[in-house]
Amino acid sequence: MADDSTAQDRQLLHDYSRETRDPYVQRLLGELLGHVNRADFERTTGAGGGNTRDLGHGRYAISYAHPPGMPRSDHLAVMVHELTHVAVNQAYDSRMLNFRAPQLSPAEDARVRTETPGREEDYQNARLGRVDARRRDAFVDLVVGNVQRLLDELPASRLTPERQRAIRTKLTDHMRARPYHEYDGVLSHILTWADLDGADRSSAFYRSLTAMVAQAADWRAAGDITLPRRRRGFIRRVGGALGRALHVFRR
């Protein structure tokens, strides 16, 4: 039987799905609630974000900081974010990378497990090493371009200055450190904030954000991503310059 926090968090997500009138959030939650029973939720003390661990056999453990007085919009956003990682892994079987990545051989899997037991990031890095470099770079180009678009359009979102600062942090810190892992989750997180905190639905920021969320959902439904062909010249130079400015990680 699920413990109290798991039962409460599952109920909160179901309540939110019935409450929201945003069609993009409704679609996202419809997908995520199909996976909610795969995960146990654990609330921890202190500050910080969330963490999702793949336990194998379609089971996951989600833990996240839940300080006293945590706003409902933050609470729901972090749960939606972490549950998106579950949806990603179920779609791509990718150690929660945001696209399909080749499986490790038994010897490679054993080496990672022996050298750094329990570090999901090391499994992800090993899988990334087997992805074609052009495909990895094309994905980073997409992320960098989308981050820049959202940052440029954010001031007109009519969200509070405090929320805009939080969104900038999500876009820059998470995308900078782990674009391959965080892209889908951060989009889901920001969409939840936009819905609950009253972003202007007619703004360019909201239109861009929802288009990106819908594209990521389409990719998960298809079981793989479809990237635009990389373009040399101006766009690549701009993407490279922004990537350096944000310290975007490339392999």
Backbone as CSV, one residue per row, in Angstrom:
resi,resn,N_x,N_y,N_z,CA_x,CA_y,CA_z,C_x,C_y,C_z
1,MET,0.854,-1.201,0.000,0.000,0.000,0.000,0.885,1.245,0.000
2,ALA,0.500,2.265,-0.766,1.271,3.497,-0.815,1.235,4.191,0.533
3,ASP,2.376,4.810,0.908,2.383,5.532,2.168,1.595,6.822,2.027
4,ASP,1.484,7.576,3.144,0.615,8.753,3.153,1.030,9.793,2.124
5,SER,2.352,10.095,2.040,2.784,11.139,1.112,2.540,10.711,-0.324
6,THR,2.751,9.439,-0.644,2.485,8.967,-2.004,0.999,9.082,-2.328
7,ALA,0.150,8.630,-1.429,-1.293,8.717,-1.671,-1.734,10.170,-1.806
8,GLN,-1.219,11.052,-0.945,-1.586,12.462,-1.005,-1.120,13.102,-2.301
9,ASP,0.109,12.786,-2.716,0.638,13.414,-3.922,-0.094,12.908,-5.169
10,ARG,-0.392,11.642,-5.215,-1.185,11.139,-6.346,-2.543,11.826,-6.396
11,GLN,-3.161,12.021,-5.235,-4.462,12.677,-5.205,-4.365,14.127,-5.646
12,LEU,-3.305,14.824,-5.214,-3.102,16.217,-5.631,-3.001,16.326,-7.144
13,LEU,-2.287,15.398,-7.761,-2.146,15.436,-9.212,-3.481,15.156,-9.903
14,HIS,-4.245,14.211,-9.376,-5.569,13.948,-9.949,-6.487,15.164,-9.774
15,ASP,-6.419,15.802,-8.615,-7.237,16.996,-8.382,-6.865,18.111,-9.362
16,TYR,-5.564,18.289,-9.568,-5.112,19.332,-10.496,-5.600,19.042,-11.915
17,SER,-5.588,17.791,-12.316,-6.028,17.446,-13.667,-7.502,17.772,-13.868
18,ARG,-8.300,17.657,-12.807,-9.721,17.993,-12.913,-9.955,19.501,-12.839
19,GLU,-9.045,20.196,-12.172,-9.204,21.629,-11.940,-8.767,22.479,-13.124
20,THR,-7.654,22.124,-13.760,-7.080,22.992,-14.779,-7.984,23.081,-16.001
21,ARG,-7.979,24.230,-16.621,-8.712,24.419,-17.873,-7.749,24.626,-19.037
22,ASP,-6.463,24.522,-18.770,-5.466,24.719,-19.817,-5.348,23.433,-20.638
23,PRO,-5.600,23.472,-21.937,-5.583,22.228,-22.728,-4.212,21.574,-22.793
24,TYR,-3.149,22.384,-22.739,-1.803,21.804,-22.786,-1.479,21.096,-21.477
25,VAL,-1.898,21.660,-20.359,-1.708,21.010,-19.072,-2.574,19.758,-18.987
26,GLN,-3.805,19.848,-19.486,-4.691,18.679,-19.475,-4.075,17.527,-20.254
27,ARG,-3.506,17.834,-21.420,-2.882,16.770,-22.208,-1.674,16.197,-21.467
28,LEU,-0.841,17.059,-20.911,0.342,16.599,-20.196,-0.047,15.721,-19.012
29,LEU,-1.007,16.179,-18.220,-1.412,15.402,-17.052,-2.079,14.098,-17.455
30,GLY,-2.801,14.103,-18.571,-3.370,12.861,-19.051,-2.293,11.815,-19.313
31,GLU,-1.164,12.264,-19.860,-0.032,11.355,-20.082,0.596,10.939,-18.757
32,LEU,0.883,11.910,-17.897,1.623,11.625,-16.669,0.831,10.772,-15.700
33,LEU,-0.476,10.994,-15.628,-1.281,10.194,-14.707,-1.341,8.729,-15.135
34,GLY,-1.026,8.459,-16.386,-0.907,7.073,-16.820,0.287,6.365,-16.204
35,HIS,1.218,7.158,-15.630,2.415,6.597,-15.011,2.453,6.822,-13.501
36,VAL,1.476,7.532,-12.936,1.602,7.971,-11.546,1.693,6.792,-10.577
37,ASN,1.045,5.686,-10.903,1.100,4.534,-10.002,2.408,3.758,-10.096
38,ARG,3.258,4.142,-11.027,4.585,3.538,-11.099,5.528,4.114,-10.036
39,ALA,5.184,5.279,-9.494,6.115,6.024,-8.647,5.621,6.112,-7.214
40,ASP,6.560,5.996,-6.288,6.327,6.347,-4.892,6.954,7.711,-4.647
41,PHE,6.249,8.567,-3.917,6.695,9.929,-3.664,7.164,10.059,-2.212
42,GLU,8.303,10.702,-2.045,8.835,10.942,-0.705,9.146,12.425,-0.547
43,ARG,8.564,13.047,0.465,8.834,14.447,0.770,9.991,14.522,1.763
44,THR,10.976,15.358,1.455,12.130,15.510,2.336,12.159,16.921,2.902
45,THR,12.939,17.118,3.948,13.068,18.434,4.564,14.150,19.240,3.853
46,GLY,14.193,20.520,4.136,15.226,21.384,3.587,14.851,21.934,2.230
47,ALA,15.851,22.498,1.565,15.645,23.140,0.272,16.152,22.213,-0.830
48,GLY,15.953,22.639,-2.064,16.426,21.861,-3.198,15.283,21.394,-4.057
49,GLY,15.636,20.673,-5.114,14.634,20.221,-6.061,14.258,18.780,-5.831
50,GLY,14.021,18.063,-6.923,13.575,16.687,-6.835,14.570,15.736,-7.459
51,ASN,14.306,14.455,-7.271,15.154,13.410,-7.819,14.279,12.203,-8.134
52,THR,14.491,11.627,-9.304,13.757,10.435,-9.710,14.733,9.305,-9.967
53,ARG,14.489,8.171,-9.357,15.341,6.990,-9.538,14.540,5.882,-10.205
54,ASP,15.163,5.271,-11.196,14.580,4.127,-11.883,14.917,2.882,-11.076
55,LEU,13.912,2.240,-10.521,14.118,1.052,-9.695,14.079,-0.232,-10.511
56,GLY,13.784,-0.102,-11.798,13.660,-1.270,-12.648,12.246,-1.818,-12.662
57,HIS,11.951,-2.575,-13.720,10.639,-3.221,-13.861,9.493,-2.210,-13.839
58,GLY,9.754,-1.013,-14.381,8.708,0.002,-14.484,8.335,0.672,-13.187
59,ARG,9.223,0.608,-12.188,8.968,1.246,-10.888,9.980,2.361,-10.663
60,TYR,9.517,3.428,-9.971,10.353,4.619,-9.754,10.161,5.145,-8.332
61,ALA,11.195,5.795,-7.839,11.134,6.489,-6.549,11.389,7.965,-6.802
62,ILE,10.439,8.804,-6.416,10.557,10.255,-6.570,10.670,10.874,-5.182
63,SER,11.731,11.626,-4.964,11.885,12.369,-3.713,12.080,13.836,-4.047
64,TYR,11.585,14.706,-3.173,11.714,16.140,-3.431,11.592,16.893,-2.111
65,ALA,12.252,18.050,-2.073,12.194,18.883,-0.881,10.810,19.492,-0.744
66,HIS,10.265,19.412,0.467,8.933,19.963,0.736,9.016,20.751,2.044
67,PRO,9.558,21.980,1.970,9.691,22.770,3.192,8.332,23.244,3.697
68,PRO,8.226,23.593,4.958,6.957,24.126,5.485,6.505,25.349,4.691
69,GLY,5.222,25.381,4.399,4.673,26.526,3.673,4.971,26.527,2.187
70,MET,5.373,25.402,1.628,5.669,25.341,0.195,4.421,25.718,-0.603
71,PRO,4.514,26.696,-1.505,3.339,27.076,-2.295,2.824,25.906,-3.139
72,ARG,1.514,25.869,-3.302,0.911,24.776,-4.065,1.452,24.731,-5.486
73,SER,1.678,25.897,-6.092,2.176,25.903,-7.470,3.565,25.287,-7.548
74,ASP,4.416,25.535,-6.551,5.746,24.921,-6.536,5.649,23.421,-6.290
75,HIS,4.756,23.030,-5.380,4.576,21.619,-5.052,4.145,20.831,-6.293
76,LEU,3.131,21.313,-6.973,2.650,20.616,-8.152,3.681,20.642,-9.276
77,ALA,4.366,21.768,-9.437,5.341,21.878,-10.531,6.473,20.876,-10.378
78,VAL,6.972,20.701,-9.155,8.088,19.764,-8.980,7.613,18.325,-9.166
79,MET,6.393,17.998,-8.749,5.883,16.646,-8.987,5.680,16.391,-10.481
80,VAL,5.131,17.365,-11.191,4.945,17.228,-12.629,6.303,17.063,-13.321
81,HIS,7.277,17.854,-12.900,8.634,17.769,-13.449,9.187,16.356,-13.285
82,GLU,9.152,15.849,-12.053,9.750,14.542,-11.793,8.981,13.422,-12.484
83,LEU,7.670,13.531,-12.527,6.891,12.494,-13.203,7.125,12.528,-14.716
84,THR,7.506,13.685,-15.255,7.878,13.742,-16.671,9.104,12.883,-16.939
85,HIS,10.062,12.843,-15.995,11.214,11.949,-16.168,10.762,10.497,-16.296
86,VAL,9.753,10.125,-15.528,9.213,8.764,-15.621,8.623,8.538,-17.014
87,ALA,7.837,9.483,-17.493,7.232,9.354,-18.824,8.302,9.262,-19.898
88,VAL,9.363,10.045,-19.762,10.478,9.998,-20.719,11.091,8.604,-20.746
89,ASN,11.366,8.061,-19.574,12.023,6.759,-19.540,11.118,5.660,-20.087
90,GLN,9.833,5.764,-19.808,8.908,4.768,-20.336,8.786,4.876,-21.856
91,ALA,8.925,6.088,-22.385,8.818,6.288,-23.825,10.065,5.835,-24.561
92,TYR,11.254,6.107,-23.980,12.500,5.914,-24.713,13.386,4.803,-24.157
93,ASP,13.070,4.282,-22.957,13.948,3.288,-22.321,15.390,3.781,-22.355
94,SER,15.616,4.974,-21.805,16.841,5.728,-22.060,17.600,6.142,-20.806
95,ARG,17.319,5.525,-19.666,17.872,6.020,-18.396,17.493,7.472,-18.196
96,MET,16.315,7.834,-18.650,15.710,9.161,-18.488,16.396,10.255,-19.299
97,LEU,17.158,9.884,-20.327,17.583,10.852,-21.334,16.382,11.168,-22.225
98,ASN,16.379,12.366,-22.805,15.198,12.842,-23.523,15.113,12.369,-24.974
99,PHE,15.740,11.246,-25.277,15.639,10.625,-26.587,16.169,9.206,-26.459
100,ARG,15.923,8.390,-27.468,16.437,7.033,-27.429,17.963,7.049,-27.495
101,ALA,18.578,6.189,-26.707,20.032,6.057,-26.702,20.367,4.572,-26.685
102,PRO,21.429,4.170,-27.391,21.760,2.746,-27.455,21.957,2.133,-26.071
103,GLN,21.546,0.899,-25.940,21.725,0.165,-24.689,23.208,-0.122,-24.462
104,LEU,23.586,-0.260,-23.199,24.935,-0.684,-22.868,25.047,-2.196,-23.008
105,SER,26.238,-2.638,-23.346,26.487,-4.079,-23.335,26.512,-4.555,-21.883
106,PRO,26.336,-5.842,-21.644,26.414,-6.339,-20.262,27.715,-5.960,-19.570
107,ALA,28.831,-5.984,-20.314,30.117,-5.628,-19.704,30.157,-4.146,-19.334
108,GLU,29.635,-3.272,-20.218,29.620,-1.842,-19.919,28.706,-1.551,-18.740
109,ASP,27.558,-2.193,-18.716,26.627,-1.992,-17.609,27.269,-2.403,-16.290
110,ALA,27.953,-3.546,-16.290,28.605,-4.033,-15.069,29.716,-3.081,-14.637
111,ARG,30.447,-2.522,-15.601,31.526,-1.592,-15.252,30.980,-0.346,-14.571
112,VAL,29.920,0.248,-15.139,29.342,1.446,-14.530,28.796,1.129,-13.150
113,ARG,28.121,-0.001,-13.030,27.529,-0.381,-11.751,28.600,-0.606,-10.687
114,THR,29.741,-1.133,-11.093,30.816,-1.410,-10.148,31.566,-0.147,-9.761
115,GLU,31.824,0.718,-10.752,32.646,1.906,-10.497,31.900,2.948,-9.682
116,THR,30.661,3.191,-9.994,29.898,4.237,-9.293,28.480,3.737,-9.055
117,PRO,28.300,2.853,-8.117,26.970,2.265,-7.908,25.931,3.316,-7.537
118,GLY,24.782,3.213,-8.199,23.665,4.078,-7.840,23.675,5.457,-8.461
119,ARG,24.689,5.787,-9.291,24.744,7.123,-9.905,24.099,7.070,-11.282
120,GLU,22.851,7.529,-11.341,22.110,7.504,-12.600,22.848,8.287,-13.681
121,GLU,23.490,9.384,-13.301,24.181,10.227,-14.275,25.274,9.459,-15.008
122,ASP,25.936,8.527,-14.330,27.006,7.776,-14.988,26.453,6.816,-16.033
123,TYR,25.295,6.230,-15.762,24.645,5.419,-16.781,24.247,6.288,-17.976
124,GLN,23.720,7.474,-17.703,23.334,8.372,-18.788,24.541,8.768,-19.633
125,ASN,25.648,9.100,-18.964,26.849,9.499,-19.701,27.374,8.354,-20.560
126,ALA,27.321,7.135,-20.032,27.773,5.991,-20.812,26.880,5.779,-22.033
127,ARG,25.567,5.945,-21.856,24.648,5.801,-22.989,24.877,6.925,-24.003
128,LEU,25.099,8.152,-23.513,25.347,9.273,-24.416,26.577,9.044,-25.276
129,GLY,27.569,8.388,-24.706,28.784,8.122,-25.464,28.563,7.243,-26.671
130,ARG,27.409,6.573,-26.741,27.110,5.700,-27.867,26.138,6.344,-28.859
131,VAL,25.749,7.604,-28.583,24.861,8.332,-29.491,25.704,9.084,-30.507
132,ASP,25.266,9.089,-31.749,25.986,9.808,-32.801,26.181,11.271,-32.408
133,ALA,27.404,11.773,-32.549,27.735,13.132,-32.108,26.884,14.179,-32.803
134,ARG,26.572,13.969,-34.072,25.750,14.955,-34.782,24.344,15.013,-34.212
135,ARG,23.844,13.865,-33.777,22.512,13.841,-33.163,22.536,14.540,-31.809
136,ARG,23.563,14.299,-31.028,23.675,14.993,-29.741,23.767,16.500,-29.942
137,ASP,24.601,16.918,-30.882,24.769,18.352,-31.114,23.498,18.988,-31.644
138,ALA,22.769,18.270,-32.490,21.507,18.809,-33.001,20.506,18.994,-31.870
139,PHE,20.499,18.064,-30.919,19.589,18.202,-29.779,19.978,19.402,-28.933
140,VAL,21.270,19.589,-28.678,21.717,20.747,-27.900,21.371,22.042,-28.630
141,ASP,21.551,22.063,-29.951,21.163,23.251,-30.715,19.690,23.581,-30.501
142,LEU,18.847,22.561,-30.533,17.415,22.771,-30.308,17.170,23.338,-28.918
143,VAL,17.777,22.743,-27.899,17.577,23.205,-26.530,18.040,24.643,-26.372
144,VAL,19.248,24.938,-26.862,19.806,26.281,-26.717,18.921,27.314,-27.405
145,GLY,18.471,27.013,-28.605,17.607,27.955,-29.309,16.287,28.167,-28.591
146,ASN,15.710,27.108,-28.058,14.440,27.242,-27.343,14.607,27.976,-26.023
147,VAL,15.705,27.724,-25.321,15.974,28.472,-24.089,16.072,29.963,-24.391
148,GLN,16.801,30.304,-25.425,16.953,31.729,-25.750,15.624,32.370,-26.108
149,ARG,14.804,31.651,-26.855,13.494,32.202,-27.223,12.650,32.466,-25.982
150,LEU,12.609,31.504,-25.055,11.804,31.687,-23.850,12.350,32.810,-22.979
151,LEU,13.661,32.921,-22.871,14.243,34.015,-22.089,13.901,35.368,-22.704
152,ASP,13.959,35.457,-24.030,13.647,36.715,-24.701,12.187,37.101,-24.513
153,GLU,11.294,36.115,-24.499,9.860,36.398,-24.455,9.299,36.458,-23.044
154,LEU,10.066,35.995,-22.064,9.577,35.917,-20.687,9.088,37.247,-20.120
155,PRO,9.767,38.391,-20.351,9.311,39.641,-19.723,7.874,40.026,-20.050
156,ALA,7.360,39.587,-21.195,5.988,39.934,-21.578,4.961,38.900,-21.107
157,SER,5.378,37.953,-20.282,4.479,36.876,-19.841,3.455,37.332,-18.815
158,ARG,3.684,38.474,-18.185,2.858,39.013,-17.101,2.938,38.181,-15.823
159,LEU,3.934,37.333,-15.731,4.206,36.658,-14.472,4.936,37.615,-13.544
160,THR,4.885,37.343,-12.252,5.525,38.236,-11.287,7.035,38.222,-11.482
161,PRO,7.717,39.281,-11.038,9.182,39.277,-11.129,9.806,38.083,-10.415
162,GLU,9.243,37.680,-9.289,9.784,36.533,-8.550,9.666,35.246,-9.371
163,ARG,8.517,35.058,-9.996,8.340,33.851,-10.804,9.234,33.902,-12.038
164,GLN,9.375,35.053,-12.639,10.256,35.161,-13.796,11.697,34.820,-13.418
165,ARG,12.134,35.245,-12.246,13.489,34.881,-11.808,13.618,33.370,-11.644
166,ALA,12.593,32.736,-11.078,12.631,31.283,-10.902,12.676,30.570,-12.259
167,ILE,11.946,31.082,-13.221,11.940,30.476,-14.556,13.301,30.636,-15.214
168,ARG,13.902,31.812,-15.085,15.243,32.012,-15.651,16.230,31.023,-15.055
169,THR,16.122,30.798,-13.754,17.021,29.848,-13.107,16.806,28.443,-13.658
170,LYS,15.552,28.034,-13.804,15.276,26.715,-14.372,15.855,26.584,-15.777
171,LEU,15.646,27.593,-16.590,16.105,27.522,-17.973,17.623,27.515,-18.069
172,THR,18.283,28.347,-17.291,19.736,28.464,-17.425,20.468,27.406,-16.613
173,ASP,20.160,27.261,-15.344,20.901,26.308,-14.516,20.644,24.868,-14.937
174,HIS,19.386,24.490,-15.137,19.101,23.100,-15.484,19.538,22.781,-16.912
175,MET,19.220,23.671,-17.851,19.618,23.402,-19.230,21.135,23.469,-19.396
176,ARG,21.762,24.364,-18.682,23.219,24.499,-18.767,23.900,23.222,-18.301
177,ALA,23.421,22.672,-17.202,24.101,21.528,-16.605,23.756,20.213,-17.308
178,ARG,22.468,20.016,-17.651,22.056,18.698,-18.130,20.957,18.819,-19.190
179,PRO,21.282,19.381,-20.347,20.232,19.552,-21.356,19.631,18.235,-21.822
180,TYR,20.445,17.173,-21.897,19.936,15.896,-22.383,18.927,15.283,-21.417
181,HIS,19.057,15.598,-20.136,18.209,14.994,-19.112,17.049,15.890,-18.704
182,GLU,17.254,17.209,-18.706,16.293,18.102,-18.068,15.296,18.763,-19.012
183,TYR,15.477,18.656,-20.316,14.668,19.445,-21.236,13.170,19.225,-21.043
184,ASP,12.700,17.989,-21.156,11.263,17.732,-21.048,10.733,18.103,-19.672
185,GLY,11.479,17.749,-18.620,11.028,18.022,-17.259,10.899,19.498,-16.962
186,VAL,11.877,20.292,-17.412,11.819,21.735,-17.166,10.655,22.365,-17.922
187,LEU,10.416,21.930,-19.157,9.256,22.454,-19.883,7.963,22.172,-19.119
188,SER,7.823,20.957,-18.601,6.626,20.614,-17.828,6.517,21.464,-16.570
189,HIS,7.646,21.671,-15.906,7.689,22.472,-14.678,7.219,23.897,-14.950
190,ILE,7.777,24.493,-15.992,7.451,25.889,-16.301,6.006,26.022,-16.769
191,LEU,5.509,25.044,-17.527,4.107,25.099,-17.944,3.179,25.076,-16.732
192,THR,3.497,24.262,-15.725,2.671,24.217,-14.520,2.674,25.566,-13.811
193,TRP,3.834,26.170,-13.681,3.906,27.515,-13.097,3.077,28.496,-13.918
194,ALA,3.232,28.460,-15.241,2.510,29.403,-16.099,1.006,29.269,-15.920
195,ASP,0.541,28.025,-15.797,-0.889,27.781,-15.618,-1.365,28.294,-14.263
196,LEU,-0.685,27.877,-13.197,-1.161,28.187,-11.848,-0.895,29.634,-11.436
197,ASP,0.103,30.264,-12.024,0.450,31.638,-11.642,-0.083,32.680,-12.614
198,GLY,-0.870,32.246,-13.581,-1.602,33.196,-14.407,-0.809,33.882,-15.490
199,ALA,0.015,33.143,-16.223,0.697,33.740,-17.369,-0.325,34.194,-18.407
200,ASP,0.032,35.216,-19.149,-0.819,35.716,-20.222,-0.851,34.701,-21.355
201,ARG,-2.012,34.073,-21.565,-2.123,33.034,-22.592,-1.924,33.579,-24.005
202,SER,-2.087,34.874,-24.189,-1.903,35.448,-25.519,-0.466,35.877,-25.779
203,SER,0.408,35.746,-24.784,1.788,36.229,-24.933,2.611,35.294,-25.804
204,ALA,3.645,35.857,-26.422,4.557,35.044,-27.227,5.229,33.986,-26.364
205,PHE,5.522,34.316,-25.104,6.152,33.353,-24.199,5.273,32.119,-24.036
206,TYR,4.006,32.328,-23.760,3.104,31.196,-23.550,2.922,30.388,-24.827
207,ARG,2.808,31.064,-25.955,2.644,30.349,-27.221,3.875,29.504,-27.532
208,SER,5.061,30.066,-27.299,6.283,29.306,-27.556,6.408,28.134,-26.598
209,LEU,6.149,28.390,-25.318,6.260,27.338,-24.311,5.327,26.178,-24.622
210,THR,4.081,26.467,-24.936,3.125,25.386,-25.186,3.461,24.629,-26.466
211,ALA,4.021,25.311,-27.465,4.442,24.612,-28.681,5.577,23.642,-28.370
212,MET,6.497,24.048,-27.510,7.611,23.178,-27.129,7.118,21.993,-26.300
213,VAL,6.197,22.252,-25.371,5.628,21.179,-24.561,4.907,20.171,-25.455
214,ALA,4.133,20.662,-26.409,3.392,19.775,-27.304,4.343,18.955,-28.179
215,GLN,5.417,19.577,-28.657,6.385,18.850,-29.474,7.034,17.719,-28.676
216,ALA,7.445,18.022,-27.431,8.070,17.000,-26.591,7.092,15.863,-26.307
217,ALA,5.815,16.206,-26.075,4.801,15.173,-25.840,4.587,14.320,-27.086
218,ASP,4.585,14.953,-28.259,4.450,14.201,-29.510,5.606,13.223,-29.684
219,TRP,6.814,13.684,-29.365,7.980,12.804,-29.478,7.855,11.608,-28.537
220,ARG,7.436,11.861,-27.298,7.284,10.748,-26.357,6.227,9.762,-26.857
221,ALA,5.145,10.293,-27.406,4.090,9.415,-27.926,4.601,8.563,-29.089
222,ALA,5.487,9.147,-29.897,6.052,8.429,-31.040,7.171,7.482,-30.634
223,GLY,7.750,7.690,-29.465,8.840,6.841,-29.007,10.201,7.256,-29.489
224,ASP,10.311,8.404,-30.154,11.613,8.927,-30.579,11.434,10.379,-30.992
225,ILE,12.553,11.108,-31.074,12.491,12.515,-31.420,12.851,12.697,-32.887
226,THR,12.359,13.781,-33.469,12.666,14.140,-34.842,13.290,15.523,-34.824
227,LEU,14.591,15.580,-35.059,15.315,16.845,-34.959,15.459,17.487,-36.332
228,PRO,15.413,18.825,-36.386,15.690,19.495,-37.657,17.147,19.301,-38.043
229,ARG,17.404,19.317,-39.334,18.780,19.201,-39.807,19.580,20.401,-39.324
230,ARG,20.794,20.149,-38.859,21.635,21.249,-38.380,21.989,22.155,-39.548
231,ARG,21.911,23.453,-39.284,22.236,24.449,-40.307,23.535,25.141,-39.933
232,ARG,24.443,25.150,-40.880,25.701,25.861,-40.650,25.468,27.355,-40.852
233,GLY,26.412,28.150,-40.420,26.308,29.580,-40.643,25.731,30.307,-39.452
234,PHE,24.826,31.246,-39.731,24.372,32.176,-38.706,23.754,31.477,-37.517
235,ILE,22.779,30.574,-37.753,22.076,29.935,-36.642,23.041,29.128,-35.802
236,ARG,23.959,28.403,-36.458,24.895,27.606,-35.686,25.818,28.499,-34.868
237,ARG,26.243,29.639,-35.461,27.120,30.536,-34.705,26.399,31.119,-33.504
238,VAL,25.131,31.510,-33.701,24.356,32.053,-32.584,24.169,31.003,-31.511
239,GLY,23.812,29.765,-31.922,23.647,28.690,-30.955,24.925,28.410,-30.200
240,GLY,26.052,28.413,-30.904,27.325,28.175,-30.241,27.671,29.263,-29.260
241,ALA,27.411,30.520,-29.639,27.713,31.627,-28.738,26.856,31.563,-27.488
242,LEU,25.558,31.255,-27.652,24.695,31.157,-26.478,25.099,29.967,-25.623
243,GLY,25.429,28.861,-26.276,25.860,27.701,-25.514,27.077,28.012,-24.662
244,ARG,28.029,28.754,-25.221,29.207,29.121,-24.430,28.827,30.052,-23.305
245,ALA,27.895,30.971,-23.581,27.487,31.914,-22.539,26.797,31.203,-21.389
246,LEU,25.998,30.165,-21.724,25.282,29.414,-20.693,26.082,28.231,-20.185
247,HIS,27.269,28.010,-20.759,28.110,26.852,-20.399,27.347,25.554,-20.666
248,VAL,26.617,25.508,-21.768,25.879,24.303,-22.106,26.854,23.178,-22.360
249,PHE,26.548,22.037,-21.780,27.414,20.875,-21.810,27.233,20.122,-23.115
250,ARG,28.311,19.923,-23.834,28.292,19.093,-25.037,29.257,17.933,-24.831
251,ARG,28.957,16.831,-25.477,29.848,15.665,-25.401,30.344,15.339,-26.797
